[in-house]
Amino acid sequence: MHRREMLRMFSTMAMTPVLSPDIFALLRQAQPSSNYSLRTLKEPQNETVVAMMDLIIPVTDTAGAKAARVNEFIDVILTDWAIPEERDDFLAGLATIDTLSNTLFAKKFVAASVEQQTALLRSLDDEIDWQHESARRPRSVPPSGRDGQLRGEFFRVFKRLTLHGYYTSEIGFTQELKLEIIPGAQHGCIPAPAGKKA
């Protein structure tokens, strides 16, 4: 699979962190280096991305999406992997989040309360038919029409990018899933170490 196909795949692939070895290896290549600097997302856009992904995968007993630097993973995908039209659609969809937040709460998404942000993202999630390729027509999230469709497709891709960015990061893979990215030697049938999944 070519990496230019990945963003299109995010709009149709299953809503699960389980990936084939080939796709996992490909997505590992998009994990940012330790000195990575954002190249596509501008600071206000990045703030919105961080706020959204932090609600999708918050800190619990393990680190969340922010610590896993999922925003930088998304930036790598947008910069190096997406075609210009995909990048433009993603950024336009991201802009509709502030438009919707202003409509609902009279403030940008990052200025809204956590409760308001959560309600907004839940309403977007509820409007997506996750079993089929395209988003359902928005019922209760104003405004509808082109913005509603753009926002639905954007959120579908955004949520999948967040999940796959997290679960292919070292934090998501080793701390959350308790797996090894590069397993050691094969030792046959021995008990798995405490806290590790077989």
Beta strands, then each sheet from edge to edge (+ up, - down):
end
